[in-house]
Amino acid sequence: MILKALAVWIVIALAETLHGILRVRFLNRRIGDKRARQLATITGSLIILLVGWLTVPWIGPRSNTQSLVVGGVWLSLMLAFDFALGRLLMRASWEHLLADFDLSKGGYLGFGMMVLFLTPLIIARICHVY
């Protein structure tokens, strides 16, 4: 189950990376970076839910606990990936990276990460996986 979860996380990471590139290339110019990031939290969450819908039955968690373990793996890897990408490739400051999680600064990424964590549980229950 964990190996399948890792494989699906790679798909999610690739989809979200492409999503981020498209956001910066097309949306930031039209509505500004802050609003583009906020909107991208919604569209990114929908991408994660779609990938989950297509893959959680294949991953095959057999309980709520196993679904949350899959979500925890996805969340841990995505946080590590986002911070590594931001710091090493984009050379963003910690302040800039953490602002995406700060509601007082208009950051909604925490909600997106919550969706990522809960997707296996939500989809498993909707699809009656167990």
Disulfide bonds with the S-S distance in Angstrom:
none
